[in-house]
């Protein structure tokens, strides 16, 4: 029974994250400079294991705020997951 509950929880989390991606994409479509939307969407991509999409969002955030070291660090971390 616990495994079924865990599977349902994981499925619910993935559904929520995909909806978050959709919501943030709508925000970005309306305002391509919405740093917060890129951040939230990149976090969702990270949790979904969609590292190439996460990197693309981090690239946009770096374009918007190139001097923010944490963005470069996060990009490097995401990139490391693509190297297997």
ChimeraX attribute file (.defattr): number of C-alpha atoms within 10 A of each C-alpha:
attribute: neighborCount
match mode: 1-to-1
recipient: residues
	/A:1	6
	/A:2	7
	/A:3	8
	/A:4	9
	/A:5	10
	/A:6	11
	/A:7	12
	/A:8	12
	/A:9	12
	/A:10	12
	/A:11	12
	/A:12	12
	/A:13	14
	/A:14	15
	/A:15	13
	/A:16	13
	/A:17	20
	/A:18	16
	/A:19	14
	/A:20	18
	/A:21	20
	/A:22	13
	/A:23	14
	/A:24	21
	/A:25	17
	/A:26	13
	/A:27	16
	/A:28	17
	/A:29	10
	/A:30	10
	/A:31	11
	/A:32	14
	/A:33	15
	/A:34	16
	/A:35	18
	/A:36	13
	/A:37	22
	/A:38	24
	/A:39	18
	/A:40	18
	/A:41	26
	/A:42	26
	/A:43	20
	/A:44	23
	/A:45	21
	/A:46	18
	/A:47	14
	/A:48	15
	/A:49	14
	/A:50	16
	/A:51	22
	/A:52	17
	/A:53	16
	/A:54	24
	/A:55	23
	/A:56	14
	/A:57	22
	/A:58	25
	/A:59	17
	/A:60	18
	/A:61	23
	/A:62	18
	/A:63	11
	/A:64	14
	/A:65	12
	/A:66	12
	/A:67	10
	/A:68	11
	/A:69	11
	/A:70	10
	/A:71	19
	/A:72	17
	/A:73	12
	/A:74	15
	/A:75	21
	/A:76	13
	/A:77	13
	/A:78	21
	/A:79	14
	/A:80	11
	/A:81	13
	/A:82	12
	/A:83	6
	/A:84	4
